[in-house]
Amino acid sequence: MPIYDYRCKDCNKTFDLLVRASIVPVCPECGSSQLEKLVSPLAPHGKTADILKQARSQAAKEGYFSNYKKSELKQ
């Protein structure tokens, strides 16, 4: 399932969602289905590892470990 960036036309909130083609996404802020799909920026060449490292660091600070293998978690 791809991740898409959206902007809500009702509350102007921008967010990304992991969605299936059969699901109609709604705004997490106001619940509206009046969304505009945005062009997602590509990761700069050679920067993917750094971006992933930053994301994992932020997730660890916030306590989100559900998407990591046990071998990837710092004990």
N, CA, C and O atoms as a CHARMM CRD file, in Angstrom:
* protein
*
  300
    1    1 MET  N      0.84500  -1.17800   0.00000 PROA 1      0.00000
    2    1 MET  CA     0.00000   0.00000   0.00000 PROA 1      0.00000
    3    1 MET  C      0.88800   1.23800   0.00000 PROA 1      0.00000
    4    1 MET  O      1.81000   1.33800   0.80900 PROA 1      0.00000
    5    2 PRO  N      0.62500   2.16600  -0.88300 PROA 2      0.00000
    6    2 PRO  CA     1.44100   3.38200  -0.93600 PROA 2      0.00000
    7    2 PRO  C      1.02500   4.40700   0.11700 PROA 2      0.00000
    8    2 PRO  O     -0.10500   4.40800   0.60500 PROA 2      0.00000
    9    3 ILE  N      1.96100   5.26400   0.44400 PROA 3      0.00000
   10    3 ILE  CA     1.68500   6.39500   1.33100 PROA 3      0.00000
   11    3 ILE  C      1.45900   7.61400   0.45200 PROA 3      0.00000
   12    3 ILE  O      2.27000   7.92100  -0.42100 PROA 3      0.00000
   13    4 TYR  N      0.35500   8.30500   0.68800 PROA 4      0.00000
   14    4 TYR  CA     0.01900   9.50300  -0.07300 PROA 4      0.00000
   15    4 TYR  C     -0.02900  10.70900   0.85300 PROA 4      0.00000
   16    4 TYR  O     -0.38900  10.59700   2.02500 PROA 4      0.00000
   17    5 ASP  N      0.33900  11.86000   0.30900 PROA 5      0.00000
   18    5 ASP  CA     0.19500  13.13300   1.01600 PROA 5      0.00000
   19    5 ASP  C     -1.12900  13.75400   0.59000 PROA 5      0.00000
   20    5 ASP  O     -1.49700  13.72200  -0.58500 PROA 5      0.00000
   21    6 TYR  N     -1.83600  14.31600   1.55900 PROA 6      0.00000
   22    6 TYR  CA    -3.12900  14.94500   1.29100 PROA 6      0.00000
   23    6 TYR  C     -3.19500  16.30800   1.96200 PROA 6      0.00000
   24    6 TYR  O     -2.48900  16.57400   2.93500 PROA 6      0.00000
   25    7 ARG  N     -4.06700  17.17900   1.41900 PROA 7      0.00000
   26    7 ARG  CA    -4.42000  18.43400   2.06600 PROA 7      0.00000
   27    7 ARG  C     -5.93000  18.47100   2.15000 PROA 7      0.00000
   28    7 ARG  O     -6.62200  18.26600   1.15200 PROA 7      0.00000
   29    8 CYS  N     -6.44200  18.73200   3.34500 PROA 8      0.00000
   30    8 CYS  CA    -7.88400  18.81300   3.55800 PROA 8      0.00000
   31    8 CYS  C     -8.38700  20.15800   3.04600 PROA 8      0.00000
   32    8 CYS  O     -7.86200  21.20800   3.41800 PROA 8      0.00000
   33    9 LYS  N     -9.39500  20.12100   2.19800 PROA 9      0.00000
   34    9 LYS  CA    -9.96100  21.35200   1.65300 PROA 9      0.00000
   35    9 LYS  C    -10.81200  22.10100   2.68000 PROA 9      0.00000
   36    9 LYS  O    -11.05400  23.29800   2.52500 PROA 9      0.00000
   37   10 ASP  N    -11.26600  21.40900   3.72600 PROA 10     0.00000
   38   10 ASP  CA   -12.10900  22.05600   4.74100 PROA 10     0.00000
   39   10 ASP  C    -11.29200  22.74500   5.83100 PROA 10     0.00000
   40   10 ASP  O    -11.56800  23.89400   6.17700 PROA 10     0.00000
   41   11 CYS  N    -10.28600  22.05400   6.37600 PROA 11     0.00000
   42   11 CYS  CA    -9.52400  22.64300   7.48500 PROA 11     0.00000
   43   11 CYS  C     -8.08500  23.01100   7.10700 PROA 11     0.00000
   44   11 CYS  O     -7.35000  23.56000   7.92800 PROA 11     0.00000
   45   12 ASN  N     -7.68100  22.70900   5.86200 PROA 12     0.00000
   46   12 ASN  CA    -6.36800  23.05600   5.32300 PROA 12     0.00000
   47   12 ASN  C     -5.21700  22.30800   5.98700 PROA 12     0.00000
   48   12 ASN  O     -4.06600  22.72400   5.85600 PROA 12     0.00000
   49   13 LYS  N     -5.49300  21.22500   6.68900 PROA 13     0.00000
   50   13 LYS  CA    -4.43800  20.42700   7.31500 PROA 13     0.00000
   51   13 LYS  C     -3.77100  19.55900   6.25000 PROA 13     0.00000
   52   13 LYS  O     -4.45200  19.00300   5.38800 PROA 13     0.00000
   53   14 THR  N     -2.44800  19.44200   6.30600 PROA 14     0.00000
   54   14 THR  CA    -1.68600  18.58200   5.40600 PROA 14     0.00000
   55   14 THR  C     -1.19900  17.37900   6.20400 PROA 14     0.00000
   56   14 THR  O     -0.71700  17.52800   7.32700 PROA 14     0.00000
   57   15 PHE  N     -1.32400  16.18400   5.62200 PROA 15     0.00000
   58   15 PHE  CA    -0.95600  14.95400   6.32000 PROA 15     0.00000
   59   15 PHE  C     -0.67700  13.86500   5.30000 PROA 15     0.00000
   60   15 PHE  O     -0.97800  14.02200   4.11700 PROA 15     0.00000
   61   16 ASP  N     -0.09800  12.75700   5.76100 PROA 16     0.00000
   62   16 ASP  CA     0.10700  11.61500   4.87800 PROA 16     0.00000
   63   16 ASP  C     -0.61100  10.40800   5.44500 PROA 16     0.00000
   64   16 ASP  O     -0.76800  10.26900   6.65800 PROA 16     0.00000
   65   17 LEU  N     -1.04600   9.53600   4.54400 PROA 17     0.00000
   66   17 LEU  CA    -1.79000   8.34800   4.93000 PROA 17     0.00000
   67   17 LEU  C     -1.33700   7.15500   4.11200 PROA 17     0.00000
   68   17 LEU  O     -0.98700   7.28800   2.93900 PROA 17     0.00000
   69   18 LEU  N     -1.34500   5.99900   4.73300 PROA 18     0.00000
   70   18 LEU  CA    -1.13200   4.73400   4.06100 PROA 18     0.00000
   71   18 LEU  C     -2.51700   4.21000   3.71000 PROA 18     0.00000
   72   18 LEU  O     -3.27900   3.83500   4.60100 PROA 18     0.00000
   73   19 VAL  N     -2.85100   4.17900   2.42400 PROA 19     0.00000
   74   19 VAL  CA    -4.22100   3.84400   2.02400 PROA 19     0.00000
   75   19 VAL  C     -4.26000   2.79100   0.92300 PROA 19     0.00000
   76   19 VAL  O     -3.36500   2.70700   0.08200 PROA 19     0.00000
   77   20 ARG  N     -5.31600   1.99800   0.95400 PROA 20     0.00000
   78   20 ARG  CA    -5.60800   1.07300  -0.13700 PROA 20     0.00000
   79   20 ARG  C     -6.43700   1.82400  -1.16200 PROA 20     0.00000
   80   20 ARG  O     -7.09400   2.81300  -0.83700 PROA 20     0.00000
   81   21 ALA  N     -6.40400   1.35200  -2.39700 PROA 21     0.00000
   82   21 ALA  CA    -7.15100   2.01400  -3.46300 PROA 21     0.00000
   83   21 ALA  C     -8.65600   1.96100  -3.22100 PROA 21     0.00000
   84   21 ALA  O     -9.38600   2.83200  -3.69400 PROA 21     0.00000
   85   22 SER  N     -9.12900   0.95700  -2.49400 PROA 22     0.00000
   86   22 SER  CA   -10.56000   0.79600  -2.26600 PROA 22     0.00000
   87   22 SER  C    -11.09000   1.62800  -1.10100 PROA 22     0.00000
   88   22 SER  O    -12.30000   1.67400  -0.88200 PROA 22     0.00000
   89   23 ILE  N    -10.21000   2.28200  -0.35400 PROA 23     0.00000
   90   23 ILE  CA   -10.61200   3.04900   0.83000 PROA 23     0.00000
   91   23 ILE  C    -10.66100   4.54200   0.49400 PROA 23     0.00000
   92   23 ILE  O     -9.75400   5.07000  -0.14900 PROA 23     0.00000
   93   24 VAL  N    -11.71800   5.21100   0.93100 PROA 24     0.00000
   94   24 VAL  CA   -11.81700   6.66500   0.77300 PROA 24     0.00000
   95   24 VAL  C    -11.20900   7.28600   2.03300 PROA 24     0.00000
   96   24 VAL  O    -11.76200   7.13000   3.12100 PROA 24     0.00000
   97   25 PRO  N    -10.07600   7.98900   1.90100 PROA 25     0.00000
   98   25 PRO  CA    -9.43600   8.56300   3.08000 PROA 25     0.00000
   99   25 PRO  C    -10.21200   9.76000   3.62300 PROA 25     0.00000
  100   25 PRO  O    -10.92100  10.44500   2.88500 PROA 25     0.00000
  101   26 VAL  N    -10.06400   9.99800   4.91900 PROA 26     0.00000
  102   26 VAL  CA   -10.67900  11.15600   5.56300 PROA 26     0.00000
  103   26 VAL  C     -9.61100  11.89800   6.36100 PROA 26     0.00000
  104   26 VAL  O     -8.60000  11.31900   6.75800 PROA 26     0.00000
  105   27 CYS  N     -9.84700  13.16100   6.58200 PROA 27     0.00000
  106   27 CYS  CA    -8.93100  14.00800   7.33700 PROA 27     0.00000
  107   27 CYS  C     -8.90200  13.56600   8.80500 PROA 27     0.00000
  108   27 CYS  O     -9.95700  13.42700   9.42400 PROA 27     0.00000
  109   28 PRO  N     -7.71400  13.34500   9.36700 PROA 28     0.00000
  110   28 PRO  CA    -7.63600  12.96000  10.77900 PROA 28     0.00000
  111   28 PRO  C     -8.00100  14.09900  11.73100 PROA 28     0.00000
  112   28 PRO  O     -8.29500  13.86000  12.90200 PROA 28     0.00000
  113   29 GLU  N     -7.98400  15.32800  11.23600 PROA 29     0.00000
  114   29 GLU  CA    -8.28200  16.49500  12.06700 PROA 29     0.00000
  115   29 GLU  C     -9.78500  16.75100  12.16300 PROA 29     0.00000
  116   29 GLU  O    -10.32600  16.90300  13.25800 PROA 29     0.00000
  117   30 CYS  N    -10.46500  16.79900  10.98900 PROA 30     0.00000
  118   30 CYS  CA   -11.88000  17.18200  11.00600 PROA 30     0.00000
  119   30 CYS  C    -12.82400  16.09900  10.46900 PROA 30     0.00000
  120   30 CYS  O    -14.04300  16.23900  10.57100 PROA 30     0.00000
  121   31 GLY  N    -12.27000  15.01800   9.89600 PROA 31     0.00000
  122   31 GLY  CA   -13.10700  13.92700   9.40300 PROA 31     0.00000
  123   31 GLY  C    -13.67400  14.14100   8.00700 PROA 31     0.00000
  124   31 GLY  O    -14.46700  13.32600   7.53700 PROA 31     0.00000
  125   32 SER  N    -13.28900  15.20600   7.34500 PROA 32     0.00000
  126   32 SER  CA   -13.79500  15.50700   6.00500 PROA 32     0.00000
  127   32 SER  C    -13.19000  14.56000   4.97000 PROA 32     0.00000
  128   32 SER  O    -12.05000  14.11700   5.10900 PROA 32     0.00000
  129   33 SER  N    -13.96400  14.25900   3.94100 PROA 33     0.00000
  130   33 SER  CA   -13.44000  13.45600   2.83700 PROA 33     0.00000
  131   33 SER  C    -13.10100  14.33500   1.63100 PROA 33     0.00000
  132   33 SER  O    -12.79200  13.82000   0.55600 PROA 33     0.00000
  133   34 GLN  N    -13.15700  15.64900   1.80600 PROA 34     0.00000
  134   34 GLN  CA   -12.82300  16.60000   0.74600 PROA 34     0.00000
  135   34 GLN  C    -11.31300  16.83900   0.77300 PROA 34     0.00000
  136   34 GLN  O    -10.84000  17.84000   1.31000 PROA 34     0.00000
  137   35 LEU  N    -10.56500  15.89900   0.18100 PROA 35     0.00000
  138   35 LEU  CA    -9.11400  15.94100   0.24000 PROA 35     0.00000
  139   35 LEU  C     -8.51200  16.14400  -1.13900 PROA 35     0.00000
  140   35 LEU  O     -9.06700  15.71000  -2.14900 PROA 35     0.00000
  141   36 GLU  N     -7.37700  16.80500  -1.16000 PROA 36     0.00000
  142   36 GLU  CA    -6.60900  16.98800  -2.38400 PROA 36     0.00000
  143   36 GLU  C     -5.33900  16.15200  -2.24900 PROA 36     0.00000
  144   36 GLU  O     -4.57300  16.33300  -1.30300 PROA 36     0.00000
  145   37 LYS  N     -5.11500  15.23300  -3.19700 PROA 37     0.00000
  146   37 LYS  CA    -3.90100  14.42200  -3.16700 PROA 37     0.00000
  147   37 LYS  C     -2.74600  15.28300  -3.66400 PROA 37     0.00000
  148   37 LYS  O     -2.83400  15.89600  -4.72800 PROA 37     0.00000
  149   38 LEU  N     -1.66200  15.32900  -2.89000 PROA 38     0.00000
  150   38 LEU  CA    -0.50300  16.15000  -3.22400 PROA 38     0.00000
  151   38 LEU  C      0.59300  15.30100  -3.84200 PROA 38     0.00000
  152   38 LEU  O      0.61600  14.08100  -3.67900 PROA 38     0.00000
  153   39 VAL  N      1.48300  15.94500  -4.54100 PROA 39     0.00000
  154   39 VAL  CA     2.66100  15.26500  -5.07800 PROA 39     0.00000
  155   39 VAL  C      3.64400  15.10700  -3.93200 PROA 39     0.00000
  156   39 VAL  O      4.05200  16.09400  -3.32000 PROA 39     0.00000
  157   40 SER  N      4.01900  13.89200  -3.64300 PROA 40     0.00000
  158   40 SER  CA     4.94800  13.62100  -2.54400 PROA 40     0.00000
  159   40 SER  C      6.37700  13.89900  -2.99400 PROA 40     0.00000
  160   40 SER  O      6.76700  13.53300  -4.10300 PROA 40     0.00000
  161   41 PRO  N      7.15000  14.54400  -2.13700 PROA 41     0.00000
  162   41 PRO  CA     8.55000  14.78500  -2.50400 PROA 41     0.00000
  163   41 PRO  C      9.33200  13.47000  -2.47000 PROA 41     0.00000
  164   41 PRO  O      9.07100  12.60500  -1.63300 PROA 41     0.00000
  165   42 LEU  N     10.27000  13.33400  -3.36600 PROA 42     0.00000
  166   42 LEU  CA    11.12100  12.15200  -3.39800 PROA 42     0.00000
  167   42 LEU  C     12.27600  12.34000  -2.43700 PROA 42     0.00000
  168   42 LEU  O     12.71000  13.46300  -2.18100 PROA 42     0.00000
  169   43 ALA  N     12.76500  11.24100  -1.90900 PROA 43     0.00000
  170   43 ALA  CA    13.94900  11.30400  -1.05200 PROA 43     0.00000
  171   43 ALA  C     15.15900  11.61200  -1.92300 PROA 43     0.00000
  172   43 ALA  O     15.32900  10.99500  -2.97500 PROA 43     0.00000
  173   44 PRO  N     15.99800  12.54800  -1.51000 PROA 44     0.00000
  174   44 PRO  CA    17.18600  12.86600  -2.30900 PROA 44     0.00000
  175   44 PRO  C     18.08400  11.64400  -2.44400 PROA 44     0.00000
  176   44 PRO  O     18.23300  10.86200  -1.50500 PROA 44     0.00000
  177   45 HSD  N     18.67500  11.48900  -3.60800 PROA 45     0.00000
  178   45 HSD  CA    19.55200  10.35200  -3.86800 PROA 45     0.00000
  179   45 HSD  C     20.68500  10.31300  -2.84300 PROA 45     0.00000
  180   45 HSD  O     21.35400  11.31900  -2.60500 PROA 45     0.00000
  181   46 GLY  N     20.88900   9.16900  -2.25500 PROA 46     0.00000
  182   46 GLY  CA    21.95700   9.00300  -1.27600 PROA 46     0.00000
  183   46 GLY  C     21.60000   9.45500   0.12300 PROA 46     0.00000
  184   46 GLY  O     22.42500   9.33800   1.02800 PROA 46     0.00000
  185   47 LYS  N     20.40000   9.96500   0.33100 PROA 47     0.00000
  186   47 LYS  CA    19.99300  10.47400   1.64000 PROA 47     0.00000
  187   47 LYS  C     19.01100   9.54000   2.34400 PROA 47     0.00000
  188   47 LYS  O     18.65800   9.77800   3.49900 PROA 47     0.00000
  189   48 THR  N     18.57200   8.49800   1.67700 PROA 48     0.00000
  190   48 THR  CA    17.55000   7.62200   2.23300 PROA 48     0.00000
  191   48 THR  C     17.96600   7.03400   3.57400 PROA 48     0.00000
  192   48 THR  O     17.15800   6.98900   4.50200 PROA 48     0.00000
  193   49 ALA  N     19.20000   6.58900   3.69100 PROA 49     0.00000
  194   49 ALA  CA    19.67400   5.99700   4.95100 PROA 49     0.00000
  195   49 ALA  C     19.61900   7.01500   6.08200 PROA 49     0.00000
  196   49 ALA  O     19.22700   6.67700   7.19900 PROA 49     0.00000
  197   50 ASP  N     20.00900   8.26700   5.80200 PROA 50     0.00000
  198   50 ASP  CA    19.97300   9.31500   6.83000 PROA 50     0.00000
  199   50 ASP  C     18.53500   9.63500   7.23700 PROA 50     0.00000
  200   50 ASP  O     18.24300   9.83200   8.41700 PROA 50     0.00000
  201   51 ILE  N     17.63600   9.68400   6.24100 PROA 51     0.00000
  202   51 ILE  CA    16.23100   9.96300   6.53400 PROA 51     0.00000
  203   51 ILE  C     15.64200   8.84600   7.38500 PROA 51     0.00000
  204   51 ILE  O     14.90900   9.11200   8.33800 PROA 51     0.00000
  205   52 LEU  N     15.95700   7.60200   7.05000 PROA 52     0.00000
  206   52 LEU  CA    15.47000   6.45400   7.81300 PROA 52     0.00000
  207   52 LEU  C     16.02300   6.47700   9.23400 PROA 52     0.00000
  208   52 LEU  O     15.29700   6.19700  10.18800 PROA 52     0.00000
  209   53 LYS  N     17.28500   6.80300   9.37700 PROA 53     0.00000
  210   53 LYS  CA    17.90700   6.87700  10.70300 PROA 53     0.00000
  211   53 LYS  C     17.21700   7.94100  11.55800 PROA 53     0.00000
  212   53 LYS  O     16.93900   7.71300  12.73500 PROA 53     0.00000
  213   54 GLN  N     16.94000   9.11100  10.95800 PROA 54     0.00000
  214   54 GLN  CA    16.25300  10.19000  11.67700 PROA 54     0.00000
  215   54 GLN  C     14.84700   9.77000  12.08900 PROA 54     0.00000
  216   54 GLN  O     14.41900  10.03200  13.21400 PROA 54     0.00000
  217   55 ALA  N     14.13800   9.12500  11.18600 PROA 55     0.00000
  218   55 ALA  CA    12.76700   8.69700  11.47200 PROA 55     0.00000
  219   55 ALA  C     12.74500   7.67300  12.58700 PROA 55     0.00000
  220   55 ALA  O     11.88700   7.72900  13.46800 PROA 55     0.00000
  221   56 ARG  N     13.68000   6.73900  12.55900 PROA 56     0.00000
  222   56 ARG  CA    13.73400   5.72400  13.61300 PROA 56     0.00000
  223   56 ARG  C     14.11300   6.33400  14.95100 PROA 56     0.00000
  224   56 ARG  O     13.60700   5.91600  15.99300 PROA 56     0.00000
  225   57 SER  N     14.99700   7.31800  14.92800 PROA 57     0.00000
  226   57 SER  CA    15.37600   8.00400  16.15600 PROA 57     0.00000
  227   57 SER  C     14.17700   8.73200  16.75800 PROA 57     0.00000
  228   57 SER  O     13.94200   8.66500  17.96500 PROA 57     0.00000
  229   58 GLN  N     13.42200   9.42500  15.91100 PROA 58     0.00000
  230   58 GLN  CA    12.22800  10.12800  16.38300 PROA 58     0.00000
  231   58 GLN  C     11.18800   9.14000  16.91200 PROA 58     0.00000
  232   58 GLN  O     10.56100   9.38800  17.94200 PROA 58     0.00000
  233   59 ALA  N     11.00800   8.02700  16.21000 PROA 59     0.00000
  234   59 ALA  CA    10.04500   7.01400  16.65300 PROA 59     0.00000
  235   59 ALA  C     10.45600   6.44100  18.00800 PROA 59     0.00000
  236   59 ALA  O      9.60600   6.19100  18.86200 PROA 59     0.00000
  237   60 ALA  N     11.73900   6.23600  18.20200 PROA 60     0.00000
  238   60 ALA  CA    12.22100   5.70600  19.48100 PROA 60     0.00000
  239   60 ALA  C     11.94400   6.68900  20.61300 PROA 60     0.00000
  240   60 ALA  O     11.55700   6.28800  21.71000 PROA 60     0.00000
  241   61 LYS  N     12.14400   7.99100  20.34000 PROA 61     0.00000
  242   61 LYS  CA    11.87300   9.01500  21.35100 PROA 61     0.00000
  243   61 LYS  C     10.39700   9.02900  21.72700 PROA 61     0.00000
  244   61 LYS  O     10.04500   9.26000  22.88400 PROA 61     0.00000
  245   62 GLU  N      9.53800   8.78000  20.74200 PROA 62     0.00000
  246   62 GLU  CA     8.09800   8.81500  20.97700 PROA 62     0.00000
  247   62 GLU  C      7.54000   7.47100  21.42700 PROA 62     0.00000
  248   62 GLU  O      6.35900   7.36500  21.76100 PROA 62     0.00000
  249   63 GLY  N      8.38700   6.44400  21.43700 PROA 63     0.00000
  250   63 GLY  CA     7.95700   5.14400  21.92400 PROA 63     0.00000
  251   63 GLY  C      7.26800   4.26500  20.90100 PROA 63     0.00000
  252   63 GLY  O      6.55000   3.34000  21.27800 PROA 63     0.00000
  253   64 TYR  N      7.46400   4.52500  19.62200 PROA 64     0.00000
  254   64 TYR  CA     6.84100   3.70600  18.58200 PROA 64     0.00000
  255   64 TYR  C      7.83100   2.67400  18.06800 PROA 64     0.00000
  256   64 TYR  O      8.75300   3.00900  17.32400 PROA 64     0.00000
  257   65 PHE  N      7.64600   1.42800  18.45900 PROA 65     0.00000
  258   65 PHE  CA     8.55400   0.37300  18.04600 PROA 65     0.00000
  259   65 PHE  C      7.85900  -0.72500  17.25200 PROA 65     0.00000
  260   65 PHE  O      8.50200  -1.71000  16.89000 PROA 65     0.00000
  261   66 SER  N      6.57500  -0.58800  16.97300 PROA 66     0.00000
  262   66 SER  CA     5.81600  -1.68500  16.37900 PROA 66     0.00000
  263   66 SER  C      6.26500  -2.03100  14.96600 PROA 66     0.00000
  264   66 SER  O      5.99600  -3.14200  14.51000 PROA 66     0.00000
  265   67 ASN  N      6.92800  -1.14000  14.25900 PROA 67     0.00000
  266   67 ASN  CA     7.33000  -1.41700  12.88300 PROA 67     0.00000
  267   67 ASN  C      8.75800  -1.92300  12.76400 PROA 67     0.00000
  268   67 ASN  O      9.27400  -2.05200  11.65400 PROA 67     0.00000
  269   68 TYR  N      9.39800  -2.20700  13.87100 PROA 68     0.00000
  270   68 TYR  CA    10.78300  -2.62500  13.83600 PROA 68     0.00000
  271   68 TYR  C     10.94100  -4.08400  14.24000 PROA 68     0.00000
  272   68 TYR  O     10.19300  -4.60700  15.06600 PROA 68     0.00000
  273   69 LYS  N     11.92700  -4.71600  13.64100 PROA 69     0.00000
  274   69 LYS  CA    12.29000  -6.07000  14.04400 PROA 69     0.00000
  275   69 LYS  C     13.00100  -5.98500  15.38500 PROA 69     0.00000
  276   69 LYS  O     13.57300  -4.94300  15.70600 PROA 69     0.00000
  277   70 LYS  N     12.98100  -7.04700  16.17300 PROA 70     0.00000
  278   70 LYS  CA    13.65600  -7.02500  17.46600 PROA 70     0.00000
  279   70 LYS  C     15.14400  -6.74200  17.30600 PROA 70     0.00000
  280   70 LYS  O     15.74900  -6.07700  18.14700 PROA 70     0.00000
  281   71 SER  N     15.73600  -7.25300  16.21500 PROA 71     0.00000
  282   71 SER  CA    17.17800  -7.02000  15.98800 PROA 71     0.00000
  283   71 SER  C     17.48700  -5.55400  15.69700 PROA 71     0.00000
  284   71 SER  O     18.63300  -5.12600  15.83500 PROA 71     0.00000
  285   72 GLU  N     16.48100  -4.78400  15.29800 PROA 72     0.00000
  286   72 GLU  CA    16.69400  -3.37000  14.99300 PROA 72     0.00000
  287   72 GLU  C     16.52600  -2.46400  16.21100 PROA 72     0.00000
  288   72 GLU  O     16.91400  -1.29600  16.17300 PROA 72     0.00000
  289   73 LEU  N     15.96000  -2.98800  17.27400 PROA 73     0.00000
  290   73 LEU  CA    15.72500  -2.18600  18.46600 PROA 73     0.00000
  291   73 LEU  C     16.96700  -2.16000  19.35300 PROA 73     0.00000
  292   73 LEU  O     17.62600  -3.18200  19.54500 PROA 73     0.00000
  293   74 LYS  N     17.27600  -0.98900  19.88600 PROA 74     0.00000
  294   74 LYS  CA    18.35900  -0.88300  20.86200 PROA 74     0.00000
  295   74 LYS  C     17.80900  -1.31600  22.21300 PROA 74     0.00000
  296   74 LYS  O     16.74500  -0.85800  22.63200 PROA 74     0.00000
  297   75 GLN  N     18.50400  -2.16100  22.86500 PROA 75     0.00000
  298   75 GLN  CA    18.05000  -2.65200  24.16900 PROA 75     0.00000
  299   75 GLN  C     18.64100  -1.83100  25.27800 PROA 75     0.00000
  300   75 GLN  O     18.37400  -2.09400  26.45000 PROA 75     0.00000
